Amino acid sequence: MYYEEIAPFLNIYLETLNQSKISEALKYSIKGGKCIRSFIVKHIIETINPNNLSWEPIVALELIQAASLIIDDLPSMDNDEMRRGKPSTFKIFGEHETLLTSFFMISESLRILNTKIFQITDNDDKDCRIAIKSIIDEWCALLGRNLVVGQTIDLKGDCEEFFNIKFSNKEEINDTLIKYKTSSLFSFAFIIGIIFSNKNINIKDYKEMGYYFGVMFQLMDDYKDKETDDVFANYILAKGEAKARKKYINARTNLITLLARNNLLTLKFKD
């Protein structure tokens, strides 16, 4: 979808890697993706502060996304043998190597973000410290916790026992799955986009933008896959098209309101 637009930024990073098996696995894993989350980062920066547009935050999001997918595909997880129209990473490089590659990609993304934030802010400036704290806090909350919670739910594990957390009685399993597994990384993309625009922000607004964007994305994906998904993982099959349509419209309305309030209601986001 956005791969051609994001590929030049990815290539800058890939050229910094040495020749090794783990580099080959990384390159294989990120090639050919939709690049929706990295596009969000790019578009926010070029809309708010185009002078700050650089490859680092864009690539960092794509590394995180690709790492989450290659973990998802492992036999111990979803056991998907195909990804992005080609054999999954573990089918080419092996399970152990794929798992280690995902660790490397996740650590690389944080290294890249940390290095760049020092370049666009004064090292001794309060804003720099706030930006770093925001990145780490949201990283831990959205990626370190929420994505893991979401994957546990998707695997039909006892999430409440595993994490010792209680979900709201009003929130049913399909809603919880979207919130934790799908929307978390979208929220992180919106937050990283505005942090690297070097602008004072209300992180709550950007986190909510990611949530509503994730809801819309997942419902569209569920509609496309309703013939092959099981009821547990598919909101439309579980709740029906009428309820799904209402949820989609509500998410879109809220997203547009937040985008407009933060001067981000561009033609690309409208589309």
N, C-alpha and C positions, 0 to 999 in steps of 0.2 A: 504493500500500500504506500508506504513512505520510504521504502528501502533506498531507492535511487537518490532521494533527497538527503538521506542520512549517511549513505555509503562513503562520501568524501571525508566526513568527520571520522568514521570508523577506520578508514585507511590510514589516516595520520597516526592513530594509535597503533595499528597493526604493524606499521613500519618501525616502531620502537622495539618490537619484540625480537628476541633472538630466535635462532632456529632450534626448535626442540619439539618433542612430541606433545607437550602440554600446550605449546603455542599453536600447533596444528589443530589440536582438539578445540581450542578456544576459537580459532578462525572458522573452523567447520561449524561450530555451534551458533555463531552470530550471523552467519551468511544466510540471506534470503528471508529474514523476518519482516513482519509488517512495520516494525519500528514506530508504533503508535505512541508509546510512552516517551521515547527519545524525541519524537517530533513535538510532543507537548512541551518538553523542556526548551527545545530550540525556538518554538513559536512564541513562548512567553518572553524569552530573553530578547528576541529580535523585535517584539512588539513594545516592550517596556524600555529596554535599554540596548539597542542594537550594537553599541560600541563594546558591549561586554560579551558578544557572541563568540564562543570558543568551543573547541571540540570536547574539552574535558567533562563538563556536566552532561552533555549529550551522550557521550560514549559510556559514562558511568552508569546511566540508566539502562542502556542497552546490554551492558555486561550483567547487571543484576537480573534483568528480564530473562536473558538467555540462560543464566545459571539456574534460575528457578524452573525453567522448562526442562533442562536436561536432568535435574533432580526428579521432577515430576514423571519423566519417562522411564525411570529405572524400574527393573522388574519388581523390586521391593515396594514400589509406589504404584503408579498407574499401569506400568508395563506396556507402554506404547512404543511400538517398533518403528513407527514412521513419524517424522516431524518436519514440517515445512517442505513437504514433497520429496523427502530423502530419508534414508535410514537414520534413526535416532542416534545420538552421539555414542551411547553405550554399545550399539551394534557395530560400530566402526572401531572404537578405541578401547572397549572393555568397560566393565562396571566399575572396577576400582579406579581406573584412570579417569573415568567420567566424574566420579564423585570428587576426586582430588582436584580435577579441573574446575569444578564448580566452586570449591573452597578458594582456589586461586583467583577466579574471576570476581568473587565477592570482595576479597581483600583488595584486589586491584582497583575496584570501583571506589572504595573508601579512600585509598591512597591518592587516587586521581582527584577526588573532590577536595580532600584536605590540602593537597599541594596547590590547587588552583585558588582556593579561597584566600590563601595568603598572598597570592599575586594580585588579587583585585581589591584587597583591603590593606590598611596599615596594620602591620603586625602588632603594634601596641595599642591600636584603636579599640575602643569598647565595642564598636560594630563588628569587628573581626571576631572577638570573643563570643559575642552573641550569635553570630552566624555559625561558628564552629559548634557551639552548644546546641543550636537548633538542628543542625545536620545530625549530630550524634543522637540527640533525644528522639528525633523523628525516625532515624534509622533503627534504633532499638525498639521503638513502639510499633512501627509499621512493618518493618522487615524482620527484625529479630523475634518479635512476638506474634503479630497478627498473621503474617504469612504462614508461620508454623501452626498456629491455631487453625487457620483455614485449611491447610493440608491435612491436619489431623481429622477435621470434620469430613473432608472429602474422602478420606480413607475409612470413614465410618467408625473411627475410634472414639473412645470415651473421653471426649475433650475436657469435660468438667472434672473428671478424676485426674487426668494426665496433667492439667494445668492448675487444678484447684480453683477454678473460676465458675461463676454462675451466670448463665445467660438470662436475659429478661424473659419472663413468661409470655410477653406479648410478641417476642421475636421468634418466628418459626425457623426451622432448620435451613430452608432455602434462602431466606433473608440473611441469616447469619453467615452462610457460605459465601454469598456475594460480598457482604461487608468485610469479611476477613481475608478471603483468598483473592478476590478480584480487585476490590477497590483500594486495598492497602498500597499497592505499587503505583496505582494511578494517583493517589493522594501524595505519595512521595515525589512523583514526577512534577506535580503542580508546585509543591513546596520548593524543590530544588530549582525549578525554573525561576521562581521569584527571588529566592535567596541569591542566585547568581546574576540576577539583574541589579544587585546591589541597591535594593530599595527597602525602606522600612515597610514592614508588612504586618497584616493580621493573619498569622498562620492558620487560625481556625477557619477563615474563609477559604483558603487554598486547600486545606485538608477536606473540607466539605465539597469543593469543586471536584476533587478526585473521587470522592465517594459517589456523587451523582453521575459523574462520567462513567465510573465503573459499573453502576447499575444499568445504565443505558447499553454499555458495551456487552455486558453479560446477557441481558435480555435479548439483544439482537443475535448473539452467539447461540443462545438456547433455542431461538426460533429456527435458526439454520440447522441445528443438530437435533431437532425434536423427533426425527424419525429413527435416530440411532442411540440417543441418550437413554439412561434409565430415569425413573421418576425422581429418585433421590437427588440427582445432580442437576436436574432441569426444572427451572422455575415454572415454565409454561406448562409442562406436563403435570407438575404437582399442583399448581394453582389455577390453571386454565388461562386461556388467551385474554379474556375480559379483564381479569385481575392483573395480568402481566401488562396489558396495554395501559391500564390506569397507573400502575407503578412507573412505567416508562414515561408517561406524560408528566407525572408529578416530578420525576427526576429531571427531566428536560427543563421544566418551568423553573425549578430551583437553581439549576445550573446556569441558565440564562440570566437570572436575577443576580447571582453572584459574579458572573463574568462582567455584566454591565456595571455593577457597583465598583469593580476593580479595574475598569477601563480595558477589559480584555475581550469584549464582545466583537471579535473580528469576523470577517467573512469566512475564514478557514474554520474557526470554531463553530460558526453557525451551520456550516456544512457538515 
